[in-house]
Amino acid sequence: MTQQTEEKVNLMTGAQIFLECLKDAGVDEIFGYPGGKIISIYEALYNCDFIKHYLVRHEQAAVHAAEGYARVTGKPGVALVTSGPGACNAITGIANAYYDGYPIVVFTGQVDLNQIGNDAFQEADIVGITRSCCKHNYLVSDLRDLPRIVKEAFHIATTGKPGPVVVDLPGNILTEKGKYVPVEKIKLPGYNPTYNGHPRQISKALQMLCNAERPVILSGGGVVMSGAHKEITELANTLGIPVTNTLMGMGTYPADGEMSLGMLGMHGNYWANHAVSNCDVLFAVGTRFNDRITGCLKRFAKDAQIIHVDIDPCSISKNVSVDIPIVGDAKNVLDAMLKEFYEKEYEINSDVKHAWFAQIQEWKQKRALPAVSSEKLNPLTVIKEIYNCTKDLDPIIATEVGQHQMWTAQLYKFNHPRQLVTSGGLGTMGFGFPAAMGASIGLKDKVVINIAGDGSIQMNIQELATCVQYNIPVIVAIINNGYLGMVRQWQEKLFNKHYSETKITSPDYVKVAEAYGALGFRVEKAEDIAPTMKKAIEAKRPVFIDFIVEPFEMVYPWVLAGKPLHNVLLSNDGIEC
Ligand SMILES: Cc1ncc(C[n+]2csc(CCOP(=O)(O)OP(=O)(O)O)c2C)c(N)n1
């Protein structure tokens, strides 16, 4: 054979090269949905023994599943969708991962290069559409660029503040033939995330924390991302500083740890909100200070000096102005702080800190979470009981968005990071179920439970078919209150009980489960919760449990939008200031 013919024989299609690129990136599981412009990738997948593809039932779910996978494993998740409608269906998932900062790479099909802009069949300008909701995006316009772009995409998705990267793959690039030349090194001179905090800022911050009389640590999603939970726990315990967390920072300090204040914000703990409102130093790590956390910005921690550690320089002093900014990776910064603390033997004034702790305990005693009173099965009882039945299994808990999400955050005690999978920034109903599916694929031995509302579960309910096809044993606990509960709650309090379009009907979820080939149970009494959970866990199959609950339960504590954090509504009766 001549050298030229030999080279021709060794040529691969763009689609085959694409799979080799994924293999080199360490990817072995992807979520996707085929279509005309990526059919050549599916052809290449047909005999591919190094990538397992999960066929979802909707592209939005493919991206949420990839994010769920990324959240629990710490590895990037991958979704593959076709051009036009497939890519458009993926947008919500991309935006969701962007706001919560999780690393996923979404590959979208595109019409052939020479058809772009010609109103070609199934064309959508996905690079344009996703510009504002992804970390970076690419259109591959030359097959020779494909290995470099895929390598860069994974690098950008997983470094600095993680996020979604979109790679648009024109059909002709995937069918063209070429040689696979792996890329060894990434050269991105304009992209240099800062990992180490400035040493002088770190010393200043440490000094300020040691001198503080009423300090609080606020731990956010960045702590999960950088794997800094041990460091934050050590710092809090060593310096004697109470820790509150954002929804994204759940489990970064153990819920049953001595210094734990639990969640802050709109539905955060009364005592956590009061502690932040009254602290003199707030040490915020890996949080964006979004409005659900700060309440009225002008009055947020208004007497406090604020130290803010974040890997993303853009989030520093964006919402809350900061006294000591530290740009860097949370783990590195906290490590450096601890090292300096031990080496230089900083002193802590334990007496004043004890007084502060005693004050917090007083707030804690005064205001526990609301008591439950109703004839019907109460949603809070369901979540507490799910916690009791599963805490020893250390399960992954996903949620949808609504009241059930806030009750889960309040009542399920998360002792580990990456244990709660929930949509924080975008607040996407329909996220939980596919994300739970992705989480279950990522951690095959874990019990994975999606706590859902009856509204939310109907948004991506079709993924039950995916779970059945691959026997992904996700348990969906539907907190069925017959309403879009969280909106109904706002209508009750703020719109004179005008329940406009929030009463929602449901199918018979037991029959739905059975129709899809899954297991279904209905629970209406508290005593049936534990035995049903046991059956669901033992089944090791996809299960729906329909918990028929009191429709009018409210989520308290509640800081009304725009109010300061300490204006906490504890019941329908009044505001505690
Ligand atoms: C995709 C999407 N559409 C609309 C909303 C607005 N929204 C937030 S909570 C909520 C109600 C959720 O109802 P349900 O899933 O039944 O949960 P519940 O509040 O009753 O626990 C709605 C409509 C949203 N967050 N996401």
The ligand as an SDF file (V2000), in Angstrom:
LIG
                    3D

 26 27  0  0  0  0  0  0  0  0999 V2000
  -39.8210   26.4980   34.7710 C   0  0  0  0  0  0  0  0  0  0  0  0
  -40.4300   27.3100   35.8570 C   0  0  0  0  0  0  0  0  0  0  0  0
  -41.6410   27.8970   35.6630 N   0  0  0  0  0  0  0  0  0  0  0  0
  -42.1920   28.6360   36.6410 C   0  0  0  0  0  0  0  0  0  0  0  0
  -41.5650   28.8120   37.8360 C   0  0  0  0  0  0  0  0  0  0  0  0
  -42.1870   29.6810   38.9250 C   0  0  0  0  0  0  0  0  0  0  0  0
  -42.4910   28.8800   40.1220 N   0  0  0  0  0  0  0  0  0  0  0  0
  -41.6790   28.8280   41.2050 C   0  0  0  0  0  0  0  0  0  0  0  0
  -42.2300   27.8060   42.3770 S   0  0  0  0  0  0  0  0  0  0  0  0
  -43.5830   27.4140   41.4970 C   0  0  0  0  0  0  0  0  0  0  0  0
  -44.6070   26.4450   42.0350 C   0  0  0  0  0  0  0  0  0  0  0  0
  -44.0500   25.0870   42.1870 C   0  0  0  0  0  0  0  0  0  0  0  0
  -45.1000   24.1950   42.4080 O   0  0  0  0  0  0  0  0  0  0  0  0
  -44.8670   22.6910   42.7860 P   0  0  0  0  0  0  0  0  0  0  0  0
  -43.8540   22.0860   41.8980 O   0  0  0  0  0  0  0  0  0  0  0  0
  -46.1710   22.0130   42.8410 O   0  0  0  0  0  0  0  0  0  0  0  0
  -44.1890   22.7750   44.2130 O   0  0  0  0  0  0  0  0  0  0  0  0
  -44.7610   23.3140   45.6030 P   0  0  0  0  0  0  0  0  0  0  0  0
  -44.4200   24.7670   45.6720 O   0  0  0  0  0  0  0  0  0  0  0  0
  -46.2260   23.0780   45.6310 O   0  0  0  0  0  0  0  0  0  0  0  0
  -44.0090   22.5190   46.6110 O   0  0  0  0  0  0  0  0  0  0  0  0
  -43.6140   28.1090   40.2800 C   0  0  0  0  0  0  0  0  0  0  0  0
  -44.7030   28.0210   39.2820 C   0  0  0  0  0  0  0  0  0  0  0  0
  -40.3060   28.1980   37.9800 C   0  0  0  0  0  0  0  0  0  0  0  0
  -39.5910   28.3280   39.0910 N   0  0  0  0  0  0  0  0  0  0  0  0
  -39.7760   27.4340   37.0000 N   0  0  0  0  0  0  0  0  0  0  0  0
  1  2  1  0
  2  3  1  0
  2 26  2  0
  3  4  2  0
  4  5  1  0
  5  6  1  0
  5 24  2  0
  6  7  1  0
  7  8  2  0
  7 22  1  0
  8  9  1  0
  9 10  1  0
 10 11  1  0
 10 22  2  0
 11 12  1  0
 12 13  1  0
 13 14  1  0
 14 15  2  0
 14 16  1  0
 14 17  1  0
 17 18  1  0
 18 19  2  0
 18 20  1  0
 18 21  1  0
 22 23  1  0
 24 25  1  0
 24 26  1  0
M  CHG  1   7   1
M  END
$$$$
